[in-house]
């Protein structure tokens, strides 16, 4: 007998089912814009370093890494990603992590959730989002998740006035640049949020998985601002997954205020045994050549930017409205139309008993083969929830066959909005 209730299918499992149904029925392949993982692989410079180290007999390359900082990996990644030199900031500390998702799951424990009564620990997260923190803190660990809404009217930017103030928060966890909304954060937005956290004794964490996929001006890492606030307890998570197209390596860094990071290390020691040491050492070698490390980051973003510069104008040309401009990352987010394919989506969604975003995605897949990921936002002040569709460029949209077919299919959608 199962011990965990089957309370609903995972969103991405549903997408896989819809893809399979389309391909079985049509006999062709989908135009898959749902993927949120790189379709690229690490540069040859990185692969060569891994291969060379893999055959060396050094024990440190083949035993548990734990929280060892092999080759100065943490310092190298932090400088490449943020420009900060860790040695110049004695109040900060960093530790290697085996991927951001794993680290996210134990962050509530590093903030003392297990030392409080059930439901007493409170964490605020954005919605819509790929909400690993909400699932872990509330669904698995018994804390209370407080929803901090993102709105298309704000371009999906952080707005402190929308953060519920009725309860004392132990932790605020954000994803900047976001998923599904690829908007970054400005220094002024961070300062406003930091002031709030310091005043209320709230810890602040940013998932910076997409922090390097930016033009250098549209997003400022939390670390760059938070380092100047000694009273702030904070952390920022970075990873090689998207930055160097290496999600299989399961490798990153948690950087933050010393006490917070040491709390995290304590919990982590009873959770995992650290990243794969060969990969950590290979990247540590890469970071010894800062110019090359930065070039590879820029090259990766350049590929996605060229794809975005094709996809975004195409979708705008048929009348889809962006929920925000894609200033960073590789996601595009769109407001679900009120009508599509000549169908009233509100009436049809009500008839089928499914959210409008899901209906739009299903219809678009069935009729065009174009696959996205649907999201429904939280209820806003008017009691209504916004509806979104996410299209990513983790597939080569510039390839001629994809380009031609996509251009022919999108005109069938005929999106219509009732207002604005």
C-alpha positions in Angstrom: 0.0 0.0 0.0 1.3 3.5 -0.9 2.2 5.7 2.0 2.1 8.9 0.0 -1.2 10.0 -1.4 -1.3 10.5 -5.2 -2.7 14.0 -5.0 -2.1 15.0 -8.6 0.2 14.4 -11.5 3.4 16.3 -11.7 3.1 19.2 -14.2 6.1 18.0 -16.3 4.9 14.4 -16.3 1.6 15.7 -17.8 3.6 17.5 -20.5 5.4 14.3 -21.4 2.0 12.5 -21.7 0.7 15.2 -24.1 3.9 15.0 -26.2 3.6 11.2 -26.5 -0.1 11.5 -27.4 0.6 14.0 -30.2 3.5 12.0 -31.6 1.5 8.7 -31.6 -1.5 10.3 -33.3 0.4 12.5 -35.8 3.3 10.2 -36.5 5.6 13.3 -36.3 7.7 15.1 -33.7 6.5 18.0 -31.5 8.0 21.5 -31.6 9.2 21.2 -28.1 9.5 24.6 -26.3 8.7 23.1 -22.9 12.2 22.0 -22.0 13.8 23.9 -19.2 17.2 22.1 -19.4 20.0 23.0 -21.7 20.1 21.2 -25.1 23.8 22.1 -25.2 26.8 20.3 -23.7 29.8 21.7 -21.9 32.5 23.3 -24.0 35.4 21.1 -25.1 37.7 23.0 -22.7 35.6 21.7 -19.8 35.3 18.2 -21.1 39.1 17.9 -21.6 39.7 18.9 -18.0 37.3 16.3 -16.7 38.8 13.6 -18.9 42.3 14.4 -17.8 41.4 14.4 -14.1 39.3 11.2 -14.2 42.2 8.9 -14.8 44.4 10.4 -12.1 44.9 8.2 -9.0 44.6 11.1 -6.4 42.3 9.9 -3.6 40.6 13.3 -3.3 39.3 12.9 -6.9 37.6 9.6 -6.0 36.4 9.8 -2.5 33.6 11.8 -0.9 34.0 15.5 -1.5 31.8 16.5 1.5 32.3 20.2 1.9 35.9 20.3 0.6 36.6 23.2 -1.6 38.9 21.5 -4.0 41.3 23.7 -5.9 39.6 26.9 -4.7 36.4 25.9 -6.7 34.1 28.2 -4.7 36.3 31.3 -5.0 36.7 30.7 -8.7 33.0 30.3 -9.5 32.0 33.2 -7.3 34.4 35.6 -9.0 33.4 34.3 -12.5 29.7 34.6 -11.8 29.6 37.8 -9.7 32.9 39.5 -9.8 33.3 39.2 -6.1 36.5 38.0 -4.4 35.5 35.9 -1.4 38.8 36.5 0.4 38.0 40.3 0.6 34.8 39.6 2.6 35.5 37.9 5.9 31.9 38.0 7.0 30.9 35.7 4.1 31.4 32.0 3.5 30.8 29.6 0.7 30.5 25.8 0.3 30.1 23.5 -2.7 26.7 22.0 -3.3 25.5 19.0 -5.3 23.0 21.0 -7.3 20.5 23.8 -6.4 17.4 21.5 -6.1 19.1 19.4 -3.4 20.3 22.4 -1.5 16.8 24.0 -1.7 15.2 21.0 0.0 17.4 21.3 3.1 17.4 25.1 3.4 14.3 25.2 5.7 16.1 22.9 8.1 19.2 25.1 8.0 16.8 27.9 9.1 15.6 25.8 12.1 12.2 24.6 10.8 12.6 21.3 12.7 13.1 23.1 15.9 9.6 24.7 15.7 6.1 23.4 16.1 4.4 22.1 13.0 3.2 25.1 10.9 5.1 27.6 13.0 7.9 28.0 10.5 7.0 30.5 7.7 8.6 30.9 4.3 7.5 33.2 1.5 8.0 32.2 -2.1 6.9 33.7 -5.4 4.1 32.3 -7.5 3.9 31.5 -10.3 7.2 29.6 -10.0 8.9 26.3 -10.3 8.2 26.0 -6.6 10.6 23.4 -5.1 10.9 25.5 -1.9 7.1 25.6 -1.5 6.8 21.9 -2.0 9.5 21.0 0.5 8.8 23.6 3.2 5.0 23.2 3.3 4.3 19.9 1.6 7.1 17.7 3.0 8.4 19.4 6.1 5.3 20.8 7.6 6.1 24.5 7.6 3.8 27.2 6.3 4.3 28.7 2.8 3.3 32.3 2.3 2.6 33.2 -1.3 4.3 36.3 -2.7 2.5 37.0 -6.0 4.2 38.0 -9.2 2.0 40.0 -11.6 2.1 40.7 -15.4 1.2 44.3 -14.6 4.6 44.7 -12.9 6.5 42.8 -15.6 6.8 39.9 -13.0 9.2 42.0 -10.9 9.4 41.7 -7.2 7.0 44.2 -5.5 7.5 44.4 -1.7 4.0 45.9 -1.3 2.6 42.5 -2.4 4.4 40.5 0.2 2.0 39.6 3.0 3.0 41.4 6.2 0.5 39.8 8.6 2.9 37.1 9.7 6.6 37.1 10.7 8.6 35.3 8.1 11.6 33.1 8.9 12.7 32.9 5.3 12.1 34.6 2.0 13.1 32.5 -1.0 13.2 34.0 -4.5 14.4 32.9 -8.0 16.0 35.8 -9.8 16.2 35.7 -12.8 13.0 33.8 -12.5 11.4 30.6 -13.7 9.0 30.8 -15.5 9.4 34.6 -15.6 12.9 35.4 -16.9 13.2 38.8 -15.4 16.2 39.8 -13.3 16.5 42.0 -10.2 17.9 45.4 -9.8 20.1 46.6 -7.0 17.3 48.9 -5.7 14.9 46.0 -5.6 17.4 44.0 -3.5 18.1 46.9 -1.2 14.4 47.4 -0.5 14.0 43.7 0.3 17.1 43.5 2.3 16.0 46.4 4.5 12.7 44.5 5.2 14.6 41.3 6.0 17.0 43.0 8.4 14.2 44.9 10.2 12.2 41.7 10.6 15.0 39.2 11.3 14.1 37.2 8.2 16.7 35.2 6.2 16.9 35.8 2.5 17.8 33.3 -0.2 18.1 33.7 -4.0 18.2 30.8 -6.4 20.6 32.2 -9.0 20.5 29.2 -11.4 20.1 31.6 -14.3 22.2 34.5 -13.0 24.9 34.3 -15.7 22.4 34.2 -18.6 22.1 37.9 -18.8 23.5 41.0 -20.6 25.3 42.2 -17.6 22.9 45.1 -16.9 19.4 43.5 -16.6 20.2 41.6 -13.5 22.3 42.1 -10.4 23.2 39.1 -8.2 21.9 39.3 -4.6 25.5 38.7 -3.5 26.8 41.9 -5.1 24.4 43.9 -2.9 24.0 41.7 0.2 27.8 41.7 0.9 27.4 45.3 2.2 24.8 44.4 4.8 26.5 42.7 7.8 23.3 42.4 9.7 21.5 40.5 6.9 21.4 36.7 7.1 21.4 35.6 3.4 22.5 33.1 0.9 22.7 32.8 -2.9 22.8 29.5 -4.9 24.8 29.2 -8.1 25.3 26.2 -10.4 27.1 25.1 -13.5 23.9 23.5 -14.9 22.7 26.3 -17.0 25.7 28.6 -16.9 28.0 26.0 -18.5 25.3 23.6 -19.9 26.3 20.9 -17.4 23.2 19.9 -15.4 24.4 16.3 -15.2 27.4 17.4 -13.1 25.2 18.3 -10.1 27.6 21.0 -9.0 27.3 24.5 -7.6 28.1 26.9 -4.7 26.1 28.3 -1.8 27.5 31.7 -0.9 26.2 33.8 2.0 26.6 35.2 5.5 28.9 33.1 7.6 26.4 31.9 10.2 23.8 30.9 7.7 26.2 29.0 5.5 27.6 27.1 8.6 24.0 26.2 9.6 23.5 24.9 6.1 26.8 22.8 6.2 25.6 21.2 9.4 22.4 20.0 7.9 24.1 19.1 4.6 26.5 16.8 6.4 23.6 14.6 7.3 22.0 14.8 3.8 24.6 14.3 1.1 28.3 13.6 0.7 29.0 16.6 -1.6 29.5 16.9 -5.4 31.5 14.6 -7.6 35.1 15.7 -6.9 36.4 15.2 -10.4 33.9 17.7 -11.8 34.6 20.2 -9.0 38.4 20.0 -9.6 37.9 20.4 -13.4 35.9 23.6 -12.9 38.4 24.8 -10.3 41.1 24.4 -13.1 38.9 26.3 -15.5 38.5 29.2 -13.1 42.3 29.6 -12.9 41.8 31.1 -16.3 39.3 33.9 -15.6 39.2 35.2 -19.1 38.3 31.8 -20.5 35.7 31.1 -17.8 33.9 34.4 -18.5 34.1 33.9 -22.3 32.4 30.5 -22.0 29.6 32.1 -19.9 29.2 34.8 -22.5 29.2 32.3 -25.4 26.4 30.3 -23.7 24.2 33.3 -23.2 24.8 34.5 -26.7 23.4 31.2 -28.1 20.2 31.7 -26.1 19.9 35.4 -26.9 20.0 34.7 -30.6 17.3 32.1 -30.2 15.2 34.5 -28.1 15.6 37.2 -30.7 13.9 34.9 -33.1 11.2 33.4 -30.9 9.9 36.5 -29.1 9.1 38.6 -32.2 7.5 35.6 -33.8 5.1 35.1 -30.9 4.4 38.8 -30.6 3.6 38.9 -34.3 0.6 36.6 -33.9 -0.7 38.7 -31.0 0.5 36.9 -27.9 1.1 39.3 -25.0 4.3 38.9 -22.9 3.8 38.7 -19.2 7.3 40.2 -19.0 10.2 40.8 -21.3 12.9 38.2 -21.2 15.8 40.2 -19.9 17.7 37.2 -18.6 17.6 33.4 -18.8 16.1 31.4 -21.6 12.4 31.4 -20.8 9.6 33.5 -22.4 6.4 33.9 -20.5 3.1 34.9 -22.1 -0.4 35.8 -20.9 -2.9 33.1 -21.9 -5.3 34.6 -24.4 -9.1 34.6 -23.8 -9.7 33.0 -27.2 -7.5 30.8 -29.5 -8.3 28.7 -32.5 -11.7 30.4 -32.6 -12.6 28.9 -29.2 -13.7 30.8 -26.1 -11.1 29.5 -23.7 -13.0 30.6 -20.5 -16.1 28.7 -21.5 -14.3 25.7 -22.8 -12.0 25.5 -19.7 -15.1 25.6 -17.4 -16.8 22.9 -19.5 -13.8 20.6 -19.3 -13.0 21.4 -15.7 -9.4 22.3 -16.3 -7.5 25.6 -15.9 -7.5 27.9 -18.9 -3.7 27.8 -19.2 -3.7 24.0 -19.4 -6.5 24.1 -22.0 -4.6 26.5 -24.2 -1.5 24.4 -23.9 -3.4 21.2 -24.8 -5.1 22.8 -27.8 -1.9 24.3 -29.1 -0.1 20.9 -28.8 -3.0 19.0 -30.4 -3.4 21.5 -33.3 0.2 22.7 -34.0 2.6 20.4 -32.2 4.0 23.4 -30.3 4.6 22.4 -26.7 4.9 24.8 -23.8 4.4 24.7 -20.0 1.3 26.2 -18.5 1.2 28.0 -15.2 -1.7 29.5 -13.2 -0.7 32.4 -10.9 -2.1 33.0 -7.4 -5.3 34.9 -6.7 -4.6 38.6 -6.8 -6.4 41.5 -5.0 -9.4 41.2 -7.4 -9.8 37.5 -6.5 -8.8 36.4 -10.0 -5.7 34.4 -10.9 -3.6 35.1 -14.0 -3.0 32.4 -16.6 0.3 31.9 -18.4 2.2 29.8 -21.0 5.9 29.4 -20.9 8.0 28.8 -24.0 11.7 28.1 -23.7 14.6 28.2 -26.2 16.3 25.0 -25.0 15.9 23.7 -28.5 17.5 25.0 -31.7 14.6 27.2 -32.9 17.0 28.7 -35.5 17.4 25.3 -37.3 15.8 25.6 -40.7 13.3 22.8 -40.5 12.1 23.9 -37.0 12.0 27.5 -38.1 9.9 26.8 -41.2 7.4 24.5 -39.5 7.1 26.8 -36.4 6.4 29.8 -38.6 3.7 27.9 -40.4 2.0 26.5 -37.3 1.9 29.6 -35.0 -0.5 31.5 -37.4 -3.1 28.8 -36.6 -3.4 29.9 -33.0 -5.1 33.2 -33.6 -5.0 34.5 -30.0 -7.5 37.1 -28.9 -7.7 39.1 -25.7 -10.9 40.6 -24.4 -9.3 43.7 -22.9 -6.3 46.0 -23.2 
